[in-house]
Amino acid sequence: MGFFTGRVSFLRFAVQGDAPRAFGDEHLDKLREHAAGKQAVAAADGVEAGWAAGKSVLDVAFDLEKNVVNDCLTFDLRVDSEKLPGDLLKAYYEADLAALARENPSGLASAKQKKEAKESARERLEHEARDGRYKKRKCSQVLWDRFSNEVLFGATSSSLADRLSHLFGSTFGAGLELVTAGRRAELLAAQLGLTGSADAPSGFVAGAGDEVAWVPGGGPPDFLGNEFLLWLWFLTDRDADSVQLADGSEVTLMPARTLTLQCPRGVTGTGTLASDGPTRLPEARRAAQAGKLPRKMGLTLVRHDQQYELTLHAETLAVGSCKMPDLPEDVTNARAKLDERASQLRELVETLDLMYGRFLAVRLSADWAGELERVRRWLTHTDRQAA
């Protein structure tokens, strides 16, 4: 499955209600009841969604050995949609139209014949589609971690996230909440006993204003994700490439590969930079000095001798295309490899939460005024060491 081989990407959802004491046959039975192609949930657009077991788009054979790994329930969301080929529809239409107009004295088809040809061509194509030949099947990985009672979902599309939430609720009787940067901040603040608030975005540069165009008012303060990435940029640009975390561990980090910035007022547009060290490019610094905020940033993280290379999306804290650490050489058993990979995923999620918590400990405290002033000085100086 995707979470256990190759690079991983995911959104995080909190499961509403108590965590399962253990995953067992009752959970697999619920997946079987809502398996793809059996009792699929069809949306108004004709798209059907159901669960798959992970080996392929047609695999619906759920079992404990395959679908329960290291206290995680793993399976796929399969989405089926009909996509009639437009070129074939056009060919059928032209053939039917020619047959209808063959006897016309003018040699031209009438409006009525054109309508008839269009209807007959579509009916012919829809008849062919009944055997599934034009059906498109797409799977996205799902991992439900019993320890955190969170679901990692291997897709970032909002429409797929909505289908996941609906089907998960129908299957397990539990809602899913997308944990964005603002919502994660609320949860971590409660855990860490932080009492400060973030009612409005910080003004990092003069004239930036107190609004962020892509974060609507009245909801969770997801702009904190943008400020988090800018803060990480600030730290690493001053050669503070290691951050002490609340559990006593240390994470070494480096911006890498990609950086996307956008004007928070929605005025001067969006720019994406690709480089081994994108934050060190002059154009990146000029964009930040103009008030643009990071929307996503490539990062290399090392904690507990485990290295992760990923792209972090600011407002959702979604992880994109993460290269996972190599498995230990002494882990050779196939089952042990799966268990180790699940542990690595937990470690990644924990590391990101600890890093974000470290930022929030400053952002939601009286120390933020001083830290904000240091960030402003850093932005106004051309020398990256000046702050």
C-alpha positions in Angstrom: 0.0 0.0 0.0 1.0 3.6 -0.5 1.9 4.4 3.1 4.2 1.4 3.2 6.1 1.8 -0.1 7.7 4.8 -1.7 7.0 8.5 -1.0 3.9 9.4 1.1 1.5 12.4 1.0 -1.3 12.9 3.4 -3.9 15.1 5.1 -4.7 14.5 8.7 -8.2 14.0 10.1 -9.3 13.6 13.8 -11.8 10.8 14.4 -14.7 12.0 16.5 -15.3 9.8 19.5 -13.3 7.3 21.4 -10.4 5.4 19.9 -10.9 1.7 19.3 -9.4 -0.6 21.9 -8.1 -2.7 19.1 -8.8 -3.3 15.4 -10.5 -6.6 14.7 -12.9 -8.5 12.5 -15.8 -6.1 13.3 -13.9 -3.3 11.6 -13.2 -5.5 8.6 -16.8 -6.5 8.4 -17.8 -2.9 8.2 -15.3 -2.3 5.4 -16.7 -5.4 3.5 -20.3 -4.0 3.9 -19.1 -0.8 2.1 -16.6 -2.4 -0.3 -16.2 -0.8 -3.7 -18.6 -2.2 -6.2 -20.8 -3.7 -3.6 -22.8 -1.1 -1.7 -21.0 1.9 -3.2 -22.1 5.4 -2.2 -23.1 7.3 -5.4 -23.0 11.1 -5.4 -25.2 13.3 -7.4 -22.6 13.5 -10.1 -22.8 9.8 -10.6 -19.4 9.1 -8.9 -19.3 6.0 -6.7 -17.1 5.6 -3.6 -16.3 2.4 -1.7 -13.5 0.7 0.2 -10.7 -1.4 -1.4 -8.3 -3.7 0.5 -5.1 -2.2 -0.9 -3.3 -4.6 -3.2 -5.0 -3.2 -6.4 -8.0 -1.2 -7.4 -10.0 -4.5 -7.7 -8.9 -6.0 -4.3 -11.8 -6.1 -1.9 -10.5 -9.1 0.2 -10.0 -7.6 3.6 -8.2 -9.6 6.3 -6.4 -8.9 9.6 -2.9 -9.9 8.3 -3.1 -7.4 5.4 -5.2 -4.6 6.8 -4.1 -4.3 10.4 -0.4 -3.2 10.8 1.1 -2.1 14.1 -2.2 -0.9 15.6 -3.2 0.8 12.4 -6.1 -0.1 10.1 -5.0 0.4 6.5 -7.3 0.4 3.4 -8.1 2.4 0.3 -10.8 4.8 -0.7 -11.8 3.8 -4.3 -13.7 6.3 -6.4 -15.3 5.0 -9.6 -16.4 7.4 -12.3 -17.7 6.9 -15.9 -15.8 8.9 -18.5 -17.2 8.4 -21.9 -14.5 9.0 -24.6 -15.4 12.2 -26.4 -13.5 11.2 -29.6 -15.6 8.0 -29.9 -18.8 9.8 -29.2 -18.0 12.2 -32.0 -17.2 9.3 -34.4 -20.5 7.6 -33.6 -22.3 10.9 -34.1 -20.7 11.6 -37.5 -21.5 8.0 -38.7 -25.1 8.2 -37.6 -25.6 11.6 -39.0 -24.2 10.5 -42.4 -26.6 7.6 -42.4 -29.6 9.8 -41.7 -28.7 12.4 -44.2 -27.9 10.0 -47.0 -31.3 10.3 -48.8 -31.6 14.1 -48.4 -31.8 15.9 -51.8 -29.6 18.7 -50.5 -27.0 16.3 -49.0 -27.2 18.3 -45.8 -28.6 17.0 -42.5 -31.6 18.7 -40.9 -31.7 20.0 -37.4 -33.9 17.1 -36.4 -31.5 14.6 -37.9 -28.6 16.2 -36.0 -30.5 15.8 -32.8 -31.4 12.2 -33.6 -27.7 11.4 -34.4 -26.6 13.0 -31.2 -29.1 11.0 -29.1 -28.3 7.7 -30.9 -24.6 8.1 -30.6 -24.8 8.7 -26.8 -27.2 5.8 -26.4 -24.8 3.5 -28.2 -21.8 4.7 -26.1 -23.8 4.4 -22.8 -24.8 0.8 -23.8 -21.2 -0.1 -24.3 -20.3 1.4 -21.0 -22.6 -1.0 -19.1 -19.8 -3.6 -19.0 -17.5 -1.1 -17.2 -15.1 -0.6 -20.1 -15.1 3.2 -19.7 -15.1 3.2 -15.9 -12.2 5.0 -14.3 -11.1 3.7 -10.8 -8.8 5.6 -8.5 -7.6 4.6 -5.1 -6.3 6.8 -2.3 -4.7 5.3 0.8 -6.2 5.6 4.3 -4.5 4.8 7.6 -6.4 4.9 10.9 -3.9 5.0 13.8 -5.5 3.7 17.0 -2.9 5.4 19.2 -3.6 8.9 18.0 -7.2 8.2 16.8 -6.3 10.0 13.6 -6.7 9.2 10.0 -4.0 9.9 7.5 -5.5 10.3 4.0 -3.2 10.0 1.0 -4.8 12.7 -1.1 -5.1 16.5 -0.9 -8.2 17.0 -3.1 -11.1 18.6 -1.2 -13.7 16.6 -3.2 -11.9 13.3 -2.3 -11.7 14.5 1.4 -15.4 15.1 1.4 -16.1 11.6 -0.1 -13.8 10.1 2.6 -15.6 11.8 5.4 -19.0 10.8 4.2 -18.2 7.2 3.6 -16.2 6.9 6.8 -19.1 8.2 8.8 -21.5 5.8 7.0 -19.1 2.9 7.7 -17.9 3.4 11.2 -20.5 5.8 12.6 -17.8 8.3 13.5 -17.2 11.7 12.0 -13.9 13.0 10.6 -12.5 16.5 11.2 -9.8 17.9 8.9 -7.1 19.2 11.2 -5.8 22.3 9.6 -3.1 24.6 10.9 -5.6 26.6 12.9 -7.4 23.6 14.4 -4.0 21.9 15.2 -3.0 25.1 17.0 -6.2 25.0 19.1 -5.5 21.3 20.0 -1.8 21.8 20.8 -2.5 24.9 22.8 -4.9 23.0 25.0 -2.3 20.2 25.4 0.6 22.6 26.2 -1.4 24.9 28.5 -0.9 27.9 26.2 -3.4 30.6 27.0 -2.5 33.2 24.4 -4.6 33.9 21.3 -4.0 34.6 17.6 -6.9 36.7 16.6 -5.3 38.2 13.5 -2.3 37.6 11.3 1.0 39.2 12.4 2.1 42.2 10.3 5.6 41.1 9.3 6.2 44.1 7.0 4.7 47.6 6.9 1.4 47.8 5.1 0.8 44.1 5.0 -2.5 44.5 6.8 -4.2 42.1 9.2 -6.0 39.8 6.7 -4.9 36.8 4.6 -6.8 36.4 1.4 -6.9 32.6 1.5 -8.0 32.3 5.1 -11.7 33.3 5.6 -12.6 35.2 8.7 -14.6 33.5 11.5 -12.9 30.1 11.1 -9.8 28.5 12.6 -6.7 30.7 12.4 -5.1 28.8 9.5 -2.8 31.7 8.8 -0.7 30.4 11.6 0.6 27.8 9.2 1.9 30.5 6.9 3.6 32.2 9.9 5.1 28.9 11.0 6.8 28.4 7.7 8.1 32.0 7.7 9.4 31.5 11.3 11.2 28.3 10.2 12.7 30.3 7.3 13.8 33.0 9.8 15.5 30.5 12.1 17.4 28.6 9.4 18.4 31.8 7.6 20.2 32.9 10.8 22.1 29.5 10.8 20.0 28.1 13.7 19.5 24.9 11.8 18.5 22.9 15.0 15.5 23.4 17.1 15.1 22.1 20.7 11.7 20.4 21.1 9.5 20.1 24.1 10.3 16.4 24.7 14.0 17.2 25.0 14.9 16.0 21.5 16.3 18.1 18.8 15.3 18.4 15.1 17.7 19.6 12.4 16.0 21.2 9.5 16.8 22.8 6.2 14.5 24.4 3.6 15.0 22.5 0.3 13.8 22.0 -3.2 10.7 24.3 -3.4 9.1 27.4 -2.0 5.8 28.9 -2.9 4.9 32.4 -1.8 1.8 34.5 -2.2 0.7 38.0 -1.5 -1.7 37.9 1.5 -3.8 40.8 0.1 -4.3 38.9 -3.2 -2.7 41.7 -5.1 0.8 40.8 -6.4 0.2 37.1 -7.2 2.0 33.9 -6.4 5.5 32.7 -7.1 7.2 29.3 -6.9 11.0 28.8 -6.6 12.8 25.6 -7.2 16.3 25.2 -5.8 18.5 23.1 -3.5 18.1 26.1 -1.1 15.1 28.2 -2.3 15.0 30.4 0.8 18.5 31.6 0.1 17.7 32.9 -3.3 17.6 36.8 -3.6 14.2 36.7 -5.3 12.8 34.7 -2.3 14.0 37.3 0.1 12.6 40.1 -2.0 9.2 38.4 -2.1 9.2 38.1 1.7 10.3 41.7 2.1 7.3 42.7 -0.1 5.0 40.9 2.3 4.4 37.6 0.6 3.9 34.6 2.9 4.9 31.0 2.3 2.1 28.7 1.1 4.3 25.6 1.0 7.9 24.8 1.6 10.2 21.9 1.0 11.9 20.7 4.2 14.6 18.2 5.1 14.1 17.1 8.7 16.4 14.9 10.9 15.3 13.7 14.3 16.5 10.6 16.2 18.8 9.9 13.3 15.8 9.6 11.0 15.7 11.8 7.9 12.6 12.9 6.1 12.4 15.0 2.9 8.9 16.5 2.3 6.9 19.5 1.3 4.8 21.1 4.0 1.6 22.9 3.0 1.0 25.9 5.3 -2.8 26.1 5.9 -3.5 22.4 6.1 -0.1 21.2 7.4 -0.5 18.5 4.7 2.6 16.5 3.9 3.5 16.2 0.3 5.8 13.6 -1.4 7.7 12.7 1.7 10.8 10.5 1.2 10.8 8.2 4.2 14.0 7.0 6.0 15.5 3.8 4.9 14.5 0.8 6.9 17.1 -0.5 9.3 19.4 -3.2 7.8 18.5 -5.7 10.5 14.7 -5.5 9.6 14.4 -8.2 7.0 11.1 -9.9 7.7 8.3 -8.6 5.5 5.9 -8.1 8.5 8.6 -6.3 10.5 9.2 -3.9 7.6 5.5 -3.0 7.6 5.6 -2.4 11.4 8.7 -0.3 11.2 7.2 1.8 8.4 4.1 2.5 10.5 6.5 3.5 13.4 8.3 5.9 11.0 5.0 7.5 10.0 4.2 8.0 13.7 7.6 9.5 14.3 7.1 11.9 11.4 3.7 13.1 12.6 5.1 13.5 16.1 8.1 15.5 14.8 5.9 17.9 12.9 3.6 18.4 15.9 6.6 19.1 18.2 8.0 21.6 15.7 4.6 23.3 15.4 4.2 23.2 19.2 7.6 24.9 19.6 6.4 27.7 17.3 3.1 28.1 19.1 4.9 28.3 22.5 6.4 31.5 21.2 3.5 32.7 19.0 0.9 32.4 21.8 2.9 34.0 24.5 4.1 37.4 25.6 7.4 36.6 24.0 5.9 36.9 20.5 6.2 40.7 20.5 10.0 40.5 20.8 10.2 37.6 18.3 8.1 39.4 15.8 10.4 42.4 16.1 13.4 40.2 15.4 11.7 38.8 12.3 10.9 42.3 11.1 14.5 43.4 11.5 15.7 40.3 9.7 13.4 41.0 6.8 14.5 44.6 6.5 18.2 43.8 6.3 19.9 42.6 3.2 22.4 40.7 5.4 20.7 37.5 6.4 22.6 37.4 9.7 21.2 40.7 10.8 18.4 40.3 13.3 
